[in-house]
Amino acid sequence: VAAEVSDAEGEARVRLLSVGVVFDAYPVDGKVSFKVGLGVQLVNASMTGQAEPPWAGQDDSVLVAAGVARTGVALRLSGRVRAELSAFAGVCSPRIAVRVAGRNVADFGQPFIGGSLGLAWGVF
């Protein structure tokens, strides 16, 4: 879902996509386990702008690196399957800026936070 950013001179739609890897540490015994992890991500921000004259709209895309820390709890459903609830926080370097008429009107990534709920399937 695109975020809408607007200012008197124009507006922009910003879409964020990230991919990365997190290494978790947690005990493998027990029905419930708590875990922590550290990882890295690549974050792509695609921006599409529209502006009022004399300005012109522009499309732009940036790719930045990010570090992320995660913590959560896992509930063992079977020998290899777990339900997991996680929270994460990270920092992009550099910060992603949205500019309208040469001014920063929004930014992302210092810090960013989120959460997830899902299933994990163990391979080993």
TAMOWO-V866243 format. One record per backbone hydrogen bond with DSSP energy under -0.5 kcal/mol. CO is the residue of the C=O (numbers start at 0). NH is the residue of the N-H. If there is no record, write none. Layout:
CO NH
CO NH
This chain:
2 4
2 13
4 11
6 9
8 51
9 6
10 49
11 4
12 47
13 2
14 45
16 43
18 41
20 39
21 23
22 37
24 35
30 75
32 73
33 26
34 71
35 24
36 69
37 22
38 67
39 20
40 65
41 18
42 63
43 16
43 45
44 46
44 61
45 14
46 59
47 12
49 10
51 54
57 48
59 46
61 44
63 42
64 92
65 40
66 90
67 38
68 88
69 36
70 86
71 34
72 84
73 32
73 75
74 82
79 121
80 76
80 77
81 119
82 74
83 117
84 72
85 115
86 70
87 113
88 68
89 110
89 111
90 66
92 64
94 96
95 107
96 98
97 104
97 105
99 102
102 99
105 97
107 95
108 91
110 109
111 89
113 87
115 85
117 83
119 81
119 121
